[in-house]
Amino acid sequence: MADPKGFLTTPRREAPRRPVGERVRDWDEVYVPGGLLPIIRTQADRCMDCGIPFCHEACPLGNLIPEWNDLVARNDWRTASDRLHATNNFPEFTGRLCPAPCEAGCVLAINQPAVTIKNVEVAIADRAWDEGFVTARPPERHTGRTVAVVGSGPAGLAAAQQLTRAGHTVAVYERDDRPGGLLRYGIPAFKMEKRHLERRLAQLTDEGVRFRTSTEIGRDLTAAELRSRYDAVVLAIGATAWRELDVPGRRLAGIHQAMEYLPLADRVCAGDLQVSPLDAAGKHVVIVGGGDTGADCLGTAVREGAASVTQLDIYGKPDDVRDEDVEPWPTYPKLYRLSAAHEEAGELGTAPAADADARLFAASTLRFTGDADGRVRALHLVEVDAARRPRSGTDRALPADLVLLALGFHGPERHVGGLVDQLGLGVDARGGLARDPGFATEVPGVFVAGDAGRGQSLVVWAIAEGRAVAAAVDRWLTGTTRLPVPIGAHDRPMTP
């Protein structure tokens, strides 16, 4: 490490956010452009170069964190980029979207604020693009083998890039009009501007990956036709079957799934729509679900000019510090965290019925009521205890003109006669597509990666599984592989 006493003398400083009043008027990323540059080298210097870097174990990709922390501290950005890209195809994605389990596993976090690993990662990734360190790496020779990747989210893109670099000819099929999966239609631009996705797609195209958009396998092209055209198939179709809320009034107009709402806002940003059909302007918005997707809805509704926004979380309010008896280091703890969206809602006063950050904890939805036209007008809730039992006398109603359900997902979509049905694939106990420890299904040459097999998970897990399935497919096609396998994936599915 460049400064052996850095972790003792330098306090943790995170990337500065733009003022709330400024950032809610646009869809640009919430952080100050270039705000990391003045602080990032000293922040990297806080890395302890500990004997056993638990951050490696905490990261599914096995990122070489102490190495690139030291390189940044020494101002060697090119080598830092090389070490970062050695384990991660898309660090600008993970550096913006990952909740950073590596920081929970940081040895310094035992009794001090962790190293800002996520900030260092994104700083390296952005510097690499700015300095021209990131270039296309087409294969030196081609194997003559062909692979179809179904789905262009982070798992599919990682698999496609690795397989292409191994010399195989890869085509990526995407049912939407543009590639990117949830990175394109689902993640709001204020969390990650689409330019980061576009330049990676350009890199993949220059390396030889071919994208086939507006093509749904199972409808526009049958599974049998796909298998006949390619030597192997990777299914990276995600876990997009959303969970429902079965309470009275659910069928009232104005109640929508989060993933019906968020893609429309992305299309407005892309210029496809002037105004979203589900625009929140002037409406009382209630979001059911306390996770990241709910927070994405919150930030989107604030930018659309909602009259009020409230996010309901069925769990109680977490503590500010780790409970060592329940979630000991280095596990990722459930803590009270203030996202940019929650900060915005609280500062703008758009949460009159909730806490200062727009969240109501320990709240369970009872029913919806509406007007004579069949539109929702109120959400009725009750407070619950830790066992989710209603607390007597805590019933109340919130005004609601737009309700967004952000309750998570329970596996890939399965339609009668669709892709999964045509392939005859089974599902596991969690609703994911059944696969063996090498990511292979019972159908020869068909493999599953990412949320489709793992279940709803993190962007780092998607990339890790994409890299691991690429190695498995390469070995199946050629009998061996030189592609690296993330230490977190171990070439087999893992539980989250």
N, C-alpha and C positions, 0 to 999 in steps of 0.2 A: 504494500500500500504506500501511496506517495506521502501521506502524513500519518504516522503511527498514532498520533493523538487527535486526529480529526474527529473521531466519535466523542471525544471528551470536551473538545473546545468549540465545536460548531453545532448550533441547534438545528433541528429539522426545519426546513422551509419548503413549502410546496409551491407549485406553479401558481402565479397570481391570476385571479379571475378578473375579467372586465367588470366595470360597475354594472349593477343590476339594471339600472335605468337605461343604460346603453344597449346591453346585449339582448334585452327582451324585444327590442325594436327591429331585430334582424335574426337571421338563421345561421349566422357565422358561429364558429366554435366559441365557447364561453371564456377561453383563456386568453390572456394578453399575448398578442403575437410577439414572439421573441422574448417573452418574459422569463424563460428559463435560462437564457444565455448568461446573465450576470451571476447566477447562483449555482449553476449545475455542477461546475467542477468541484467546488467546495462541498456540495451535497454528496457527490460521488466519493469524496475523500472521507466521508463518515463511515464507509464500509470498513469493517474490522479485519478483513482477510482472515476470518476465523478458521480454525483447523477443520471443522466439519461444517460446510455451508448448507445449513438446513433450507435455505432459500431454493437450492437445487431440488430438493425433495418436494418442496411445496409447489414448485412449478411443474406442470405436466410436460412442458417442453424440455425441461432440464437446462434452461438457459444458463450460460456461463457467467453468472451475475458478478461475482467478485472480480473476474478477469476484466470485463468491460467497464466496471466501476473504476478500477485502477487505471485503465487506459484513458478514460475520460479525464480523470484527475491529472494525468500526465499530458493531456492535450493531444493524444494520439487518436484522433477521431476515425481515421481510415481503418486502423487495426481494430478499434472498438466495433466498427460496423461489420468487419469481417467475422469477428467472434460472435456478434449478435445474430447475424444472418446464418451462422453455422448451425443454429438450432431452431430458428424461427423464420419462416418465409415472409411473414407480414408484421414486423414489429410495430409499424405505425398504427396497425389495427389494435393490437393487444395493448400498446402503450396508451391508447385512448379509451378502450372499452373494457379491459379486464379489471376486475375488482382487486387484483394484486394479492393473491394468496401468498406470493413470495414474501411480501412485506410482513405478513403475519408470522412467517417462519424465520424472519431475520433474527439472528442471535442477539443483536442489539435490542430487539423488541422485548427481551426478557424483562428489562427494567428501565428502558428508555424508549422514546419514539423511534420507530424503525427508520432505516435508510429509505429515501424516496426512490426506490428501485424503478417504479413505474415511470416517474418523471425522467430519470436518467435514460431509460429505454426509449421513450418517445423523442427525447432530445437527440440521441444517436441516430435514430431512424430518420428524423427530419434533416439533420445535418448531412447524412449520407445522400439523401436526394438533392439537397442544395449544392453539395460539392461534386455531384456527379459520380459518387462511388457506386451507385446502384445502376447496373447495366444488364441487358439481356444476356443470358447464358445458354444459348442453343447447344444441343448435343453435338459432339464431334462426329458421331456416327449414329445411324438409325438401325434398329433391330429388325424392322419389318413387321413388328407386332403392333396391333391396334387396341386401344382402350377407349371405352365410352365412360364418361363420368356424368352421372345424372344429378344435377343440382350444382349451383355455382356459389354457394355460401363459402365460408372460410374453410370448411373441411374439403369440399369439392375442389376449390381453387388450389389448396395445398397439395392434394393428391395429384391434380393435373400437372402442376409445376414439377413435382418430383418425378413423376412418370415420364414427362417430356424430357427432362434433363437426363433420364436414364436411357433415352434414345427411342422410346416408344412414340407412336403417333396417337395423339390424344384429341378427342372431341368432347366438349362439355355441352350438355343439353340443359337448357333452362326454359321453364314454362312461361316466365315473364318476358316482357319485351326488351329487358336489359339484364345483363348478368350481374351477380352480386348477392343474390338471396336477401337475407335480412340486412346485410350491410347496405343494400340498395334501398329496399322497401321495408323499413321497420326501425332501423336505427336513425334517430333524428339527426339532421345536419348539424345542430348545435353541439352534438357529441362527437361527430366525425364528419367533416365536410367530404362530399363525394369525390373531390379531386384526388384524395388519397387512394380511393378505390380505382378511379379511372387510370391513374398512372401504373398501378399494379396490373390492371387488365391489359394495358398497352405492353408492359414488359412480358406478360405471359404470351400475348399474341406474337411479339417479336421472337420469342423462343420457340414458337411453333404450335402453341395450343390454338385450337379452332373452337369458336363459340357458336352454338346453334340455339338461338333464342326463339321465343314464341313457339316452342315445341314441347308439348306435354307427352312424355312417354306413357303409353297405355291408351292414348287417344289419337294423337297425330301420328304416332309411330308405335306399333305394337312392341311388346317386350320380345316376342319371337323375332321380329324384324331386327330389333336392336342387337340381339344375341347373334343373329346370323351375319351381321355386318362387322362385328368386333370380336377380338379374341378374348377380351375380358370386359366386365362391366362393374363399375363402382357406383353403388347407390349412396349418395350423400344428400338425401332429400329432406333432411331436417325432421324436427318433431313439431309439426304445424297444426296438429289436431287439438284445438283449444278446449279447455275445460269450461263447462257451462255452470250457470247458477240457477238451480231449479227452485225458484220461489214464486209465490203468487205475483202476477203482474209482469212476469219476464217478457211477455210478448207485446207489451206496449211499445209504440213507436218511440224512437229516441234512445233505445238501449242497444248498444253495439259492443262487439268484441274489440279489444284494443288493436288487434291486428287487422281489423277493418278500418280503423281510424288512422293509425300511424302511417300506413303506406300512402294514403291520400295526401297527407301533409308533405310527404317526400315528393309526391308528384307535383304539388304546387311549387315546391322549391326547384324542381327540374324544369318548370315551365309548361308542363303538360296540362295543367288546370289553372284557371284564374283564381278560383276559390274552391276549397274542398266542399263536397256535398255534406260533410259532417262538421263543417266549421263551427268552432265553439264561441265565436264572437257574440258577446252580450248574453251568454247563457250561463246558468248555474250548472256547473259540471261536478259530478261525483264519480270518482274512480274507485272501483272495488278491487282491491289487491294491493299489497304493500311492497311489492318487489320493484326491480329495476324497470320492468315494462310499464308499471304504473307510474313511476317517476318520469319516464319518457312521455307518457300521456300528459302528465302534469305540466312539464315544461312546454309542450306543444300547445296545450290549451291556454297557457299564460300568453304565449306569443300570438295566438289568434285573437286575444282580447276577451277572454271569458269574464263574465261578471263576478264569478266566484269559482274556486276550485277546492274540492276536499278529497283527500285520498284516505280510504279506509283500509286498515290493517287488522286482521283478526287476532294477531299476536299482540301481547303486551309491549309497552315501550321498553326497548333494550337498555341496558346500562351503558354508561360512557366508557367503562373500563372492563377488561376481561375478567370473568369469574374463573379463577384458576382451578376451582374444584369441579366445574362443569365443562369448561372448554380450555384446558391447560395449553400453554405454549408447547409446540408450534402449530396447533390447529388454528383454522380460520374461525375467529369468534363472531358471534352475532352481536354487534354493537350498534349503538345509536350513531348513525352517520348522516351528515347534512349534505345532500347532493346539491349540485348547482340549481336544479329545478326547485327543490324545497326552499333553498335560500331565496330564490326569486319570488315564490308564492308568499313567503313570510314577509319579505321586505315590501312587497307591493300591496300587502293587505288584502289579498284575494282569497283568504281563508277565514271568513268570519265565524264559521261554525266549528273550526278545528283549532289545533294548537298553532303556534306561531309559524310552523313550517308546513302547514296545510294538511297534516296527518292526524287522523283519529285512530288511536291504538285500541286494541281489545274491543273492536266493533264488529258486529255480525249483522248482515243484512237479513231482515225479516220478510219484507215484501216491497213492491212498488205500487203506487197509485197514480192514476192519471186523470185527464179531463174528459169531457164528453166526446172529444174527437179521437180519443184513444192514444193520446200522447202522454208520456210520463211527465209527472209534475212533482213527485216526491219519492224519496227513498226512506223507508222506515227501518230503523236499526235498534239494536240493543247492545249494551255493554256485556262482555263475557269475562269469566275468570280464566285462570291458566288452563283449566280443563275444557274451556269453551262452553261452559254452562252459563246461561243467561243470568244476569244480576237483576233481581227484582226491582221494579220501579225505575229502570234506566231506559225504557223505551223512549224514542223520540224520532222526529222526522226532519230530513234535510230537503230543502228545495232542490229540485233536479230537473233540468230541461234536457240534459244530455248525460247519460250514464255509460261509462266505459268499463268493461269487464276485463281485468288483467289478472287472471287466476292461474296462469301457467298452461302447460301443454302436457298431453299424456301419450305422445308418440306420433309417428308419421300418419298422414291421412291415408285412410283405406276406403276405397270405393269399390262397389261391386263391379267387376269387369275392369278395374283399373290396373295399374302397374303391379302392385303387390299381389293382387288377385291373379293376374295373368302369369306371374312367376311362381305362384303357389308357395309363397314364403310364409313361414310361421312367425309368431310373435312370442316374446318372452313375458315373464310375469309383470314386467313394468310397462308393457305396451310397445317396446322397441322391436325392431326386426331381428329375428333369431339369427345368430351367427356363432361360429366357433371361436376359440382363442386366437386364431389367425385372421379374423374378420371375414371368413368365408361363410357363405350360406350353404344350404343343402343343394342348391343349384350350381353345378360346376361352372366355374368362371365368373360367378356373381359374388361380389363382396359388398359389405356394408360398413360405412364409417360415419362418425359424427353423431349428431343428435338422433338420427334415424335408428341407430342401434343402442346408443348410450342413454338416450333420454335427454330432456332439456338440460343443457349444461353451459359451460363457459366458452368464450371464444378461444382461450388457450387450449382447452380440451379438443375443440373442433380441429384446430390446426395440428395438434399433436396426433390425433387419430388420422387426419389426412396424410400426414407424413408416414405414419406407421402402416396404413393400408397400402400406400404406394410401395413400400418395401415388400409387403406380403404379395401384392400383385406381381411385382417384378420377379420375385422368387418363383411364383407359380408359373410365370411365362417362360423363364429362362433357366430355372433350376438353382439360381443363386442370386444374390443382390449385393450391391455395394452402397445402396441407399442407407443413410443413417436412420435409426429408430429412436424416437424420444425415450429417455430413460423413464419418463412417467407412464408411457403407454406400454412398454415392454412387449410390443407386438401383439397385444391382446386387449380385449375390452376390460375396462376397470370401472368400478363404481365411483360416483362423484365424491 
